[in-house]
Amino acid sequence: MCPMEKIASCEISFIPIMSKDYISDIKKVLEIIKSYNLEHNIGILSTTIRGNKDDILKLIKNIYNTMDEICSFTMDIKISNICGCEKDN
């Protein structure tokens, strides 16, 4: 059963481009993700996130605005309104 609020799922891959210290750039993005109260799973190539859709969209905007000041990057984002939990019929 899903919670009352609308839950979204998201997968983010952050790729620094022409970065002087790409490891630090990636660590900064992970710090931003961890600072939000969202369920997340950090993988080798991407991070999956579940939670309130508005919070996920704020997170994406925060990553973009913060990292825009630090480096050039590409961010691959997949977002779904299917949370992966079962709904009662």
C-alpha positions as a printed Julia matrix, in Angstrom:
89×3 Matrix{Float64}:
  0.0    0.0     0.0
  1.26   3.5    -0.89
  1.37   6.4     1.55
 -1.2    9.18    1.19
  1.25  11.61   -0.44
  2.32  11.11   -4.05
  5.61   9.23   -4.21
  7.96   9.44   -7.18
 10.99   7.39   -8.16
 14.06   8.94   -9.73
 17.43   7.81  -11.04
 20.25  10.34  -11.4
 23.63   9.91  -13.07
 25.9   12.94  -12.66
 28.84  13.13  -15.06
 31.39  15.95  -14.62
 32.92  17.12  -17.91
 36.44  18.57  -18.16
 36.61  18.66  -14.36
 39.87  19.29  -12.53
 38.71  17.04   -9.68
 35.78  14.89  -10.8
 35.8   12.75   -7.63
 35.2   15.86   -5.48
 32.44  16.97   -7.84
 30.67  13.64   -7.53
 31.12  13.64   -3.74
 29.52  17.11   -3.61
 26.47  15.84   -5.51
 26.18  12.88   -3.13
 26.38  15.28   -0.16
 23.49  17.26   -1.64
 21.43  14.08   -2.13
 22.14  12.89    1.42
 21.09  16.28    2.84
 17.5   15.69    1.68
 15.14  13.49    3.68
 14.59  11.11    0.76
 15.1    7.38    0.45
 18.2    6.88   -1.74
 20.46   4.1    -2.92
 23.91   5.06   -4.21
 25.07   2.74   -6.98
 28.2    2.47   -9.08
 26.81   4.37  -12.09
 23.73   6.12  -10.68
 21.71   6.92   -7.59
 18.06   5.99   -7.18
 15.8    8.17   -5.08
 12.22   7.75   -3.82
 10.07  10.26   -2.06
  7.75  13.21   -2.39
  7.81  14.4    -6.02
  8.17  18.07   -5.07
 11.19  17.28   -2.89
 12.79  15.27   -5.71
 12.29  18.15   -8.14
 13.8   20.59   -5.6
 16.76  18.22   -5.19
 17.37  18.12   -8.95
 17.23  21.92   -9.14
 19.61  22.22   -6.16
 22.14  19.85   -7.78
 21.95  21.78  -11.05
 22.32  25.23   -9.48
 25.09  24.22   -7.08
 27.17  22.3    -9.6
 26.66  24.92  -12.32
 28.96  27.15  -10.26
 31.58  24.4    -9.87
 31.96  22.47  -13.14
 30.53  21.58  -16.52
 28.42  18.44  -16.38
 25.81  16.19  -17.85
 23.04  14.8   -15.69
 20.97  11.85  -16.88
 17.66  11.85  -15.03
 14.84   9.34  -15.15
 11.75  10.13  -13.12
  8.6    8.1   -12.67
  5.27   8.63  -10.96
  5.18   4.89  -10.23
  6.65   4.41   -6.79
  6.98   0.65   -6.97
  4.57  -0.06   -4.12
  1.36  -1.98   -4.57
 -1.97  -0.19   -4.6
 -5.13  -1.7    -3.17
 -7.64  -2.61   -5.9
